[in-house]
Amino acid sequence: MDKVLLTEKEAYLAMQLFVENVWSMTNDEGLAMMLSSMIILEEGGTADPAYWEDWLDCINKVVAGRKAG
């Protein structure tokens, strides 16, 4: 598998697409609610601003783990 580098936004969109695919197979109401909060608005933020901040926190944890390990 080739190494692919993504921006924070591209990685977020990939994760969002993954969740959409799971939702389309399950029709899980919780995932539907999550997806509605994840939508990126025209001005660039997410429908629920906490989602973007949580996403950045997750990226920082993964990067910190990579540096430590």
N, CA, C and O atoms as a Maestro MAE file, in Angstrom:
{
 s_m_m2io_version
 :::
 2.0.0
}

f_m_ct {
 s_m_title
 :::
 protein
 m_atom[276] {
  # First column is atom index #
  i_m_mmod_type
  r_m_x_coord
  r_m_y_coord
  r_m_z_coord
  i_m_residue_number
  s_m_chain_name
  s_m_pdb_residue_name
  s_m_pdb_atom_name
  i_m_atomic_number
  :::
  1 25 0.849 -1.179 0.000 1 A "MET " " N  " 7
  2 3 0.000 0.000 0.000 1 A "MET " " CA " 6
  3 2 0.890 1.236 0.000 1 A "MET " " C  " 6
  4 15 1.822 1.347 0.797 1 A "MET " " O  " 8
  5 25 0.592 2.154 -0.896 2 A "ASP " " N  " 7
  6 3 1.360 3.389 -0.974 2 A "ASP " " CA " 6
  7 2 1.019 4.299 0.189 2 A "ASP " " C  " 6
  8 15 -0.112 4.327 0.673 2 A "ASP " " O  " 8
  9 25 2.023 5.040 0.624 3 A "LYS " " N  " 7
  10 3 1.816 6.012 1.697 3 A "LYS " " CA " 6
  11 2 1.093 7.225 1.114 3 A "LYS " " C  " 6
  12 15 1.517 7.783 0.102 3 A "LYS " " O  " 8
  13 25 0.016 7.620 1.753 4 A "VAL " " N  " 7
  14 3 -0.777 8.765 1.308 4 A "VAL " " CA " 6
  15 2 -0.797 9.790 2.428 4 A "VAL " " C  " 6
  16 15 -1.122 9.467 3.571 4 A "VAL " " O  " 8
  17 25 -0.451 11.014 2.098 5 A "LEU " " N  " 7
  18 3 -0.507 12.097 3.080 5 A "LEU " " CA " 6
  19 2 -1.745 12.935 2.804 5 A "LEU " " C  " 6
  20 15 -2.001 13.336 1.668 5 A "LEU " " O  " 8
  21 25 -2.501 13.192 3.849 6 A "LEU " " N  " 7
  22 3 -3.724 13.981 3.738 6 A "LEU " " CA " 6
  23 2 -3.636 15.200 4.639 6 A "LEU " " C  " 6
  24 15 -2.979 15.172 5.680 6 A "LEU " " O  " 8
  25 25 -4.303 16.263 4.232 7 A "THR " " N  " 7
  26 3 -4.445 17.399 5.133 7 A "THR " " CA " 6
  27 2 -5.430 17.007 6.228 7 A "THR " " C  " 6
  28 15 -6.099 15.978 6.132 7 A "THR " " O  " 8
  29 25 -5.514 17.828 7.260 8 A "GLU " " N  " 7
  30 3 -6.486 17.569 8.326 8 A "GLU " " CA " 6
  31 2 -7.900 17.505 7.755 8 A "GLU " " C  " 6
  32 15 -8.691 16.641 8.133 8 A "GLU " " O  " 8
  33 25 -8.211 18.423 6.842 9 A "LYS " " N  " 7
  34 3 -9.558 18.462 6.266 9 A "LYS " " CA " 6
  35 2 -9.805 17.243 5.377 9 A "LYS " " C  " 6
  36 15 -10.887 16.659 5.427 9 A "LYS " " O  " 8
  37 25 -8.821 16.849 4.565 10 A "GLU " " N  " 7
  38 3 -8.991 15.674 3.715 10 A "GLU " " CA " 6
  39 2 -9.188 14.410 4.548 10 A "GLU " " C  " 6
  40 15 -10.021 13.566 4.217 10 A "GLU " " O  " 8
  41 25 -8.425 14.285 5.625 11 A "ALA " " N  " 7
  42 3 -8.575 13.126 6.511 11 A "ALA " " CA " 6
  43 2 -9.962 13.132 7.150 11 A "ALA " " C  " 6
  44 15 -10.590 12.082 7.284 11 A "ALA " " O  " 8
  45 25 -10.437 14.305 7.541 12 A "TYR " " N  " 7
  46 3 -11.775 14.437 8.118 12 A "TYR " " CA " 6
  47 2 -12.831 13.995 7.106 12 A "TYR " " C  " 6
  48 15 -13.755 13.256 7.444 12 A "TYR " " O  " 8
  49 25 -12.683 14.457 5.853 13 A "LEU " " N  " 7
  50 3 -13.646 14.090 4.815 13 A "LEU " " CA " 6
  51 2 -13.616 12.587 4.537 13 A "LEU " " C  " 6
  52 15 -14.658 11.985 4.277 13 A "LEU " " O  " 8
  53 25 -12.434 11.980 4.589 14 A "ALA " " N  " 7
  54 3 -12.329 10.529 4.407 14 A "ALA " " CA " 6
  55 2 -13.042 9.796 5.539 14 A "ALA " " C  " 6
  56 15 -13.758 8.823 5.304 14 A "ALA " " O  " 8
  57 25 -12.841 10.270 6.767 15 A "MET " " N  " 7
  58 3 -13.506 9.659 7.918 15 A "MET " " CA " 6
  59 2 -15.023 9.839 7.807 15 A "MET " " C  " 6
  60 15 -15.788 8.926 8.119 15 A "MET " " O  " 8
  61 25 -15.449 11.018 7.362 16 A "GLN " " N  " 7
  62 3 -16.877 11.284 7.189 16 A "GLN " " CA " 6
  63 2 -17.470 10.338 6.142 16 A "GLN " " C  " 6
  64 15 -18.564 9.809 6.335 16 A "GLN " " O  " 8
  65 25 -16.764 10.129 5.051 17 A "LEU " " N  " 7
  66 3 -17.224 9.207 4.015 17 A "LEU " " CA " 6
  67 2 -17.321 7.783 4.558 17 A "LEU " " C  " 6
  68 15 -18.265 7.059 4.241 17 A "LEU " " O  " 8
  69 25 -16.352 7.383 5.372 18 A "PHE " " N  " 7
  70 3 -16.387 6.063 5.994 18 A "PHE " " CA " 6
  71 2 -17.642 5.910 6.857 18 A "PHE " " C  " 6
  72 15 -18.339 4.899 6.777 18 A "PHE " " O  " 8
  73 25 -17.922 6.919 7.680 19 A "VAL " " N  " 7
  74 3 -19.105 6.867 8.549 19 A "VAL " " CA " 6
  75 2 -20.381 6.839 7.698 19 A "VAL " " C  " 6
  76 15 -21.325 6.119 8.022 19 A "VAL " " O  " 8
  77 25 -20.411 7.623 6.608 20 A "GLU " " N  " 7
  78 3 -21.570 7.602 5.708 20 A "GLU " " CA " 6
  79 2 -21.775 6.208 5.119 20 A "GLU " " C  " 6
  80 15 -22.908 5.741 5.011 20 A "GLU " " O  " 8
  81 25 -20.686 5.542 4.738 21 A "ASN " " N  " 7
  82 3 -20.789 4.192 4.181 21 A "ASN " " CA " 6
  83 2 -21.341 3.212 5.207 21 A "ASN " " C  " 6
  84 15 -22.184 2.378 4.878 21 A "ASN " " O  " 8
  85 25 -20.874 3.307 6.444 22 A "VAL " " N  " 7
  86 3 -21.391 2.432 7.501 22 A "VAL " " CA " 6
  87 2 -22.867 2.732 7.732 22 A "VAL " " C  " 6
  88 15 -23.673 1.812 7.878 22 A "VAL " " O  " 8
  89 25 -23.225 4.017 7.767 23 A "TRP " " N  " 7
  90 3 -24.624 4.393 7.962 23 A "TRP " " CA " 6
  91 2 -25.507 3.833 6.840 23 A "TRP " " C  " 6
  92 15 -26.611 3.353 7.096 23 A "TRP " " O  " 8
  93 25 -25.012 3.898 5.589 24 A "SER " " N  " 7
  94 3 -25.829 3.416 4.468 24 A "SER " " CA " 6
  95 2 -26.089 1.915 4.561 24 A "SER " " C  " 6
  96 15 -27.081 1.421 4.024 24 A "SER " " O  " 8
  97 25 -25.203 1.191 5.239 25 A "MET " " N  " 7
  98 3 -25.402 -0.250 5.413 25 A "MET " " CA " 6
  99 2 -26.269 -0.576 6.626 25 A "MET " " C  " 6
  100 15 -26.908 -1.627 6.671 25 A "MET " " O  " 8
  101 25 -26.292 0.332 7.618 26 A "THR " " N  " 7
  102 3 -26.964 0.020 8.880 26 A "THR " " CA " 6
  103 2 -28.209 0.853 9.153 26 A "THR " " C  " 6
  104 15 -29.090 0.425 9.898 26 A "THR " " O  " 8
  105 25 -28.287 2.048 8.551 27 A "ASN " " N  " 7
  106 3 -29.361 3.008 8.838 27 A "ASN " " CA " 6
  107 2 -29.456 3.320 10.328 27 A "ASN " " C  " 6
  108 15 -30.542 3.565 10.853 27 A "ASN " " O  " 8
  109 25 -28.320 3.308 10.996 28 A "ASP " " N  " 7
  110 3 -28.267 3.587 12.430 28 A "ASP " " CA " 6
  111 2 -28.587 5.057 12.688 28 A "ASP " " C  " 6
  112 15 -27.941 5.946 12.133 28 A "ASP " " O  " 8
  113 25 -29.581 5.305 13.529 29 A "GLU " " N  " 7
  114 3 -30.020 6.676 13.812 29 A "GLU " " CA " 6
  115 2 -28.927 7.498 14.493 29 A "GLU " " C  " 6
  116 15 -28.797 8.695 14.237 29 A "GLU " " O  " 8
  117 25 -28.148 6.862 15.352 30 A "GLY " " N  " 7
  118 3 -27.054 7.562 16.019 30 A "GLY " " CA " 6
  119 2 -26.015 8.053 15.028 30 A "GLY " " C  " 6
  120 15 -25.495 9.161 15.165 30 A "GLY " " O  " 8
  121 25 -25.711 7.231 14.027 31 A "LEU " " N  " 7
  122 3 -24.761 7.654 12.994 31 A "LEU " " CA " 6
  123 2 -25.344 8.784 12.156 31 A "LEU " " C  " 6
  124 15 -24.623 9.702 11.765 31 A "LEU " " O  " 8
  125 25 -26.643 8.725 11.878 32 A "ALA " " N  " 7
  126 3 -27.292 9.797 11.115 32 A "ALA " " CA " 6
  127 2 -27.179 11.122 11.859 32 A "ALA " " C  " 6
  128 15 -26.905 12.157 11.251 32 A "ALA " " O  " 8
  129 25 -27.388 11.092 13.171 33 A "MET " " N  " 7
  130 3 -27.270 12.311 13.977 33 A "MET " " CA " 6
  131 2 -25.826 12.804 13.977 33 A "MET " " C  " 6
  132 15 -25.570 14.004 13.874 33 A "MET " " O  " 8
  133 25 -24.893 11.873 14.092 34 A "MET " " N  " 7
  134 3 -23.478 12.229 14.074 34 A "MET " " CA " 6
  135 2 -23.112 12.885 12.739 34 A "MET " " C  " 6
  136 15 -22.433 13.911 12.712 34 A "MET " " O  " 8
  137 25 -23.562 12.292 11.646 35 A "LEU " " N  " 7
  138 3 -23.256 12.837 10.323 35 A "LEU " " CA " 6
  139 2 -23.818 14.242 10.142 35 A "LEU " " C  " 6
  140 15 -23.176 15.087 9.519 35 A "LEU " " O  " 8
  141 25 -25.000 14.498 10.676 36 A "SER " " N  " 7
  142 3 -25.574 15.839 10.535 36 A "SER " " CA " 6
  143 2 -24.751 16.872 11.289 36 A "SER " " C  " 6
  144 15 -24.700 18.034 10.885 36 A "SER " " O  " 8
  145 25 -24.115 16.472 12.366 37 A "SER " " N  " 7
  146 3 -23.257 17.385 13.126 37 A "SER " " CA " 6
  147 2 -21.893 17.555 12.480 37 A "SER " " C  " 6
  148 15 -21.208 18.550 12.720 37 A "SER " " O  " 8
  149 25 -21.492 16.584 11.658 38 A "MET " " N  " 7
  150 3 -20.174 16.591 11.032 38 A "MET " " CA " 6
  151 2 -20.107 17.424 9.760 38 A "MET " " C  " 6
  152 15 -19.014 17.728 9.280 38 A "MET " " O  " 8
  153 25 -21.248 17.795 9.211 39 A "ILE " " N  " 7
  154 3 -21.269 18.509 7.933 39 A "ILE " " CA " 6
  155 2 -20.374 19.741 8.004 39 A "ILE " " C  " 6
  156 15 -20.410 20.500 8.972 39 A "ILE " " O  " 8
  157 25 -19.566 19.924 6.954 40 A "ILE " " N  " 7
  158 3 -18.733 21.122 6.864 40 A "ILE " " CA " 6
  159 2 -19.552 22.201 6.170 40 A "ILE " " C  " 6
  160 15 -20.037 22.013 5.055 40 A "ILE " " O  " 8
  161 25 -19.696 23.326 6.844 41 A "LEU " " N  " 7
  162 3 -20.492 24.437 6.341 41 A "LEU " " CA " 6
  163 2 -19.690 25.265 5.341 41 A "LEU " " C  " 6
  164 15 -18.470 25.129 5.254 41 A "LEU " " O  " 8
  165 25 -20.378 26.124 4.588 42 A "GLU " " N  " 7
  166 3 -19.724 26.955 3.576 42 A "GLU " " CA " 6
  167 2 -18.593 27.794 4.148 42 A "GLU " " C  " 6
  168 15 -17.575 27.996 3.486 42 A "GLU " " O  " 8
  169 25 -18.759 28.283 5.369 43 A "GLU " " N  " 7
  170 3 -17.715 29.122 5.971 43 A "GLU " " CA " 6
  171 2 -16.534 28.296 6.480 43 A "GLU " " C  " 6
  172 15 -15.543 28.854 6.952 43 A "GLU " " O  " 8
  173 25 -16.636 26.969 6.384 44 A "GLY " " N  " 7
  174 3 -15.502 26.118 6.706 44 A "GLY " " CA " 6
  175 2 -15.592 25.342 7.996 44 A "GLY " " C  " 6
  176 15 -14.886 24.347 8.157 44 A "GLY " " O  " 8
  177 25 -16.436 25.760 8.926 45 A "GLY " " N  " 7
  178 3 -16.575 25.040 10.189 45 A "GLY " " CA " 6
  179 2 -17.560 23.888 10.056 45 A "GLY " " C  " 6
  180 15 -18.229 23.740 9.033 45 A "GLY " " O  " 8
  181 25 -17.639 23.082 11.096 46 A "THR " " N  " 7
  182 3 -18.605 21.986 11.102 46 A "THR " " CA " 6
  183 2 -19.912 22.458 11.731 46 A "THR " " C  " 6
  184 15 -19.935 23.427 12.490 46 A "THR " " O  " 8
  185 25 -20.996 21.762 11.405 47 A "ALA " " N  " 7
  186 3 -22.311 22.124 11.943 47 A "ALA " " CA " 6
  187 2 -22.261 22.195 13.464 47 A "ALA " " C  " 6
  188 15 -22.841 23.101 14.063 47 A "ALA " " O  " 8
  189 25 -21.582 21.258 14.085 48 A "ASP " " N  " 7
  190 3 -21.306 21.315 15.525 48 A "ASP " " CA " 6
  191 2 -19.819 21.621 15.667 48 A "ASP " " C  " 6
  192 15 -18.987 20.746 15.429 48 A "ASP " " O  " 8
  193 25 -19.471 22.853 16.052 49 A "PRO " " N  " 7
  194 3 -18.061 23.253 16.113 49 A "PRO " " CA " 6
  195 2 -17.184 22.337 16.964 49 A "PRO " " C  " 6
  196 15 -15.980 22.239 16.726 49 A "PRO " " O  " 8
  197 25 -17.762 21.679 17.933 50 A "ALA " " N  " 7
  198 3 -16.975 20.788 18.790 50 A "ALA " " CA " 6
  199 2 -16.415 19.611 17.993 50 A "ALA " " C  " 6
  200 15 -15.363 19.077 18.343 50 A "ALA " " O  " 8
  201 25 -17.104 19.202 16.926 51 A "TYR " " N  " 7
  202 3 -16.624 18.066 16.139 51 A "TYR " " CA " 6
  203 2 -15.248 18.354 15.536 51 A "TYR " " C  " 6
  204 15 -14.368 17.494 15.567 51 A "TYR " " O  " 8
  205 25 -15.060 19.542 14.995 52 A "TRP " " N  " 7
  206 3 -13.766 19.881 14.392 52 A "TRP " " CA " 6
  207 2 -12.678 19.931 15.460 52 A "TRP " " C  " 6
  208 15 -11.577 19.424 15.248 52 A "TRP " " O  " 8
  209 25 -12.976 20.532 16.590 53 A "GLU " " N  " 7
  210 3 -11.997 20.596 17.682 53 A "GLU " " CA " 6
  211 2 -11.658 19.197 18.191 53 A "GLU " " C  " 6
  212 15 -10.494 18.905 18.463 53 A "GLU " " O  " 8
  213 25 -12.650 18.341 18.320 54 A "ASP " " N  " 7
  214 3 -12.412 16.957 18.741 54 A "ASP " " CA " 6
  215 2 -11.553 16.227 17.709 54 A "ASP " " C  " 6
  216 15 -10.679 15.436 18.063 54 A "ASP " " O  " 8
  217 25 -11.811 16.502 16.429 55 A "TRP " " N  " 7
  218 3 -11.028 15.889 15.357 55 A "TRP " " CA " 6
  219 2 -9.559 16.301 15.469 55 A "TRP " " C  " 6
  220 15 -8.666 15.459 15.373 55 A "TRP " " O  " 8
  221 25 -9.315 17.586 15.669 56 A "LEU " " N  " 7
  222 3 -7.938 18.068 15.809 56 A "LEU " " CA " 6
  223 2 -7.266 17.457 17.033 56 A "LEU " " C  " 6
  224 15 -6.079 17.132 16.986 56 A "LEU " " O  " 8
  225 25 -7.999 17.298 18.118 57 A "ASP " " N  " 7
  226 3 -7.453 16.636 19.317 57 A "ASP " " CA " 6
  227 2 -7.034 15.205 18.996 57 A "ASP " " C  " 6
  228 15 -5.982 14.746 19.439 57 A "ASP " " O  " 8
  229 25 -7.856 14.507 18.229 58 A "CYS " " N  " 7
  230 3 -7.530 13.126 17.849 58 A "CYS " " CA " 6
  231 2 -6.276 13.083 16.978 58 A "CYS " " C  " 6
  232 15 -5.420 12.219 17.167 58 A "CYS " " O  " 8
  233 25 -6.166 14.001 16.037 59 A "ILE " " N  " 7
  234 3 -4.968 14.061 15.195 59 A "ILE " " CA " 6
  235 2 -3.735 14.277 16.063 59 A "ILE " " C  " 6
  236 15 -2.721 13.604 15.884 59 A "ILE " " O  " 8
  237 25 -3.820 15.209 16.997 60 A "ASN " " N  " 7
  238 3 -2.679 15.494 17.873 60 A "ASN " " CA " 6
  239 2 -2.285 14.278 18.703 60 A "ASN " " C  " 6
  240 15 -1.096 14.039 18.916 60 A "ASN " " O  " 8
  241 25 -3.255 13.510 19.172 61 A "LYS " " N  " 7
  242 3 -2.956 12.304 19.953 61 A "LYS " " CA " 6
  243 2 -2.264 11.251 19.096 61 A "LYS " " C  " 6
  244 15 -1.322 10.600 19.547 61 A "LYS " " O  " 8
  245 25 -2.727 11.085 17.870 62 A "VAL " " N  " 7
  246 3 -2.106 10.105 16.973 62 A "VAL " " CA " 6
  247 2 -0.674 10.521 16.649 62 A "VAL " " C  " 6
  248 15 0.238 9.694 16.678 62 A "VAL " " O  " 8
  249 25 -0.477 11.796 16.341 63 A "VAL " " N  " 7
  250 3 0.868 12.287 16.024 63 A "VAL " " CA " 6
  251 2 1.783 12.152 17.235 63 A "VAL " " C  " 6
  252 15 2.940 11.753 17.093 63 A "VAL " " O  " 8
  253 25 1.283 12.477 18.416 64 A "ALA " " N  " 7
  254 3 2.090 12.343 19.635 64 A "ALA " " CA " 6
  255 2 2.470 10.884 19.869 64 A "ALA " " C  " 6
  256 15 3.595 10.596 20.277 64 A "ALA " " O  " 8
  257 25 1.553 9.971 19.616 65 A "GLY " " N  " 7
  258 3 1.838 8.550 19.768 65 A "GLY " " CA " 6
  259 2 2.871 8.069 18.768 65 A "GLY " " C  " 6
  260 15 3.699 7.213 19.079 65 A "GLY " " O  " 8
  261 25 2.821 8.619 17.574 66 A "ARG " " N  " 7
  262 3 3.789 8.261 16.536 66 A "ARG " " CA " 6
  263 2 5.185 8.720 16.935 66 A "ARG " " C  " 6
  264 15 6.165 8.004 16.728 66 A "ARG " " O  " 8
  265 25 5.270 9.912 17.504 67 A "LYS " " N  " 7
  266 3 6.567 10.452 17.934 67 A "LYS " " CA " 6
  267 2 7.121 9.679 19.122 67 A "LYS " " C  " 6
  268 15 8.333 9.502 19.246 67 A "LYS " " O  " 8
  269 25 6.226 9.219 19.998 68 A "ALA " " N  " 7
  270 3 6.663 8.503 21.206 68 A "ALA " " CA " 6
  271 2 7.074 7.072 20.892 68 A "ALA " " C  " 6
  272 15 7.935 6.502 21.562 68 A "ALA " " O  " 8
  273 25 6.456 6.499 19.873 69 A "GLY " " N  " 7
  274 3 6.684 5.087 19.604 69 A "GLY " " CA " 6
  275 2 7.634 4.861 18.508 69 A "GLY " " C  " 6
  276 15 7.923 3.714 18.169 69 A "GLY " " O  " 8
  :::
 }
 m_bond[275] {
  # First column is bond index #
  i_m_from
  i_m_to
  i_m_order
  :::
  1 1 2 1
  2 2 3 1
  3 3 4 2
  4 3 5 1
  5 5 6 1
  6 6 7 1
  7 7 8 2
  8 7 9 1
  9 9 10 1
  10 10 11 1
  11 11 12 2
  12 11 13 1
  13 13 14 1
  14 14 15 1
  15 15 16 2
  16 15 17 1
  17 17 18 1
  18 18 19 1
  19 19 20 2
  20 19 21 1
  21 21 22 1
  22 22 23 1
  23 23 24 2
  24 23 25 1
  25 25 26 1
  26 26 27 1
  27 27 28 2
  28 27 29 1
  29 29 30 1
  30 30 31 1
  31 31 32 2
  32 31 33 1
  33 33 34 1
  34 34 35 1
  35 35 36 2
  36 35 37 1
  37 37 38 1
  38 38 39 1
  39 39 40 2
  40 39 41 1
  41 41 42 1
  42 42 43 1
  43 43 44 2
  44 43 45 1
  45 45 46 1
  46 46 47 1
  47 47 48 2
  48 47 49 1
  49 49 50 1
  50 50 51 1
  51 51 52 2
  52 51 53 1
  53 53 54 1
  54 54 55 1
  55 55 56 2
  56 55 57 1
  57 57 58 1
  58 58 59 1
  59 59 60 2
  60 59 61 1
  61 61 62 1
  62 62 63 1
  63 63 64 2
  64 63 65 1
  65 65 66 1
  66 66 67 1
  67 67 68 2
  68 67 69 1
  69 69 70 1
  70 70 71 1
  71 71 72 2
  72 71 73 1
  73 73 74 1
  74 74 75 1
  75 75 76 2
  76 75 77 1
  77 77 78 1
  78 78 79 1
  79 79 80 2
  80 79 81 1
  81 81 82 1
  82 82 83 1
  83 83 84 2
  84 83 85 1
  85 85 86 1
  86 86 87 1
  87 87 88 2
  88 87 89 1
  89 89 90 1
  90 90 91 1
  91 91 92 2
  92 91 93 1
  93 93 94 1
  94 94 95 1
  95 95 96 2
  96 95 97 1
  97 97 98 1
  98 98 99 1
  99 99 100 2
  100 99 101 1
  101 101 102 1
  102 102 103 1
  103 103 104 2
  104 103 105 1
  105 105 106 1
  106 106 107 1
  107 107 108 2
  108 107 109 1
  109 109 110 1
  110 110 111 1
  111 111 112 2
  112 111 113 1
  113 113 114 1
  114 114 115 1
  115 115 116 2
  116 115 117 1
  117 117 118 1
  118 118 119 1
  119 119 120 2
  120 119 121 1
  121 121 122 1
  122 122 123 1
  123 123 124 2
  124 123 125 1
  125 125 126 1
  126 126 127 1
  127 127 128 2
  128 127 129 1
  129 129 130 1
  130 130 131 1
  131 131 132 2
  132 131 133 1
  133 133 134 1
  134 134 135 1
  135 135 136 2
  136 135 137 1
  137 137 138 1
  138 138 139 1
  139 139 140 2
  140 139 141 1
  141 141 142 1
  142 142 143 1
  143 143 144 2
  144 143 145 1
  145 145 146 1
  146 146 147 1
  147 147 148 2
  148 147 149 1
  149 149 150 1
  150 150 151 1
  151 151 152 2
  152 151 153 1
  153 153 154 1
  154 154 155 1
  155 155 156 2
  156 155 157 1
  157 157 158 1
  158 158 159 1
  159 159 160 2
  160 159 161 1
  161 161 162 1
  162 162 163 1
  163 163 164 2
  164 163 165 1
  165 165 166 1
  166 166 167 1
  167 167 168 2
  168 167 169 1
  169 169 170 1
  170 170 171 1
  171 171 172 2
  172 171 173 1
  173 173 174 1
  174 174 175 1
  175 175 176 2
  176 175 177 1
  177 177 178 1
  178 178 179 1
  179 179 180 2
  180 179 181 1
  181 181 182 1
  182 182 183 1
  183 183 184 2
  184 183 185 1
  185 185 186 1
  186 186 187 1
  187 187 188 2
  188 187 189 1
  189 189 190 1
  190 190 191 1
  191 191 192 2
  192 191 193 1
  193 193 194 1
  194 194 195 1
  195 195 196 2
  196 195 197 1
  197 197 198 1
  198 198 199 1
  199 199 200 2
  200 199 201 1
  201 201 202 1
  202 202 203 1
  203 203 204 2
  204 203 205 1
  205 205 206 1
  206 206 207 1
  207 207 208 2
  208 207 209 1
  209 209 210 1
  210 210 211 1
  211 211 212 2
  212 211 213 1
  213 213 214 1
  214 214 215 1
  215 215 216 2
  216 215 217 1
  217 217 218 1
  218 218 219 1
  219 219 220 2
  220 219 221 1
  221 221 222 1
  222 222 223 1
  223 223 224 2
  224 223 225 1
  225 225 226 1
  226 226 227 1
  227 227 228 2
  228 227 229 1
  229 229 230 1
  230 230 231 1
  231 231 232 2
  232 231 233 1
  233 233 234 1
  234 234 235 1
  235 235 236 2
  236 235 237 1
  237 237 238 1
  238 238 239 1
  239 239 240 2
  240 239 241 1
  241 241 242 1
  242 242 243 1
  243 243 244 2
  244 243 245 1
  245 245 246 1
  246 246 247 1
  247 247 248 2
  248 247 249 1
  249 249 250 1
  250 250 251 1
  251 251 252 2
  252 251 253 1
  253 253 254 1
  254 254 255 1
  255 255 256 2
  256 255 257 1
  257 257 258 1
  258 258 259 1
  259 259 260 2
  260 259 261 1
  261 261 262 1
  262 262 263 1
  263 263 264 2
  264 263 265 1
  265 265 266 1
  266 266 267 1
  267 267 268 2
  268 267 269 1
  269 269 270 1
  270 270 271 1
  271 271 272 2
  272 271 273 1
  273 273 274 1
  274 274 275 1
  275 275 276 2
  :::
 }
}
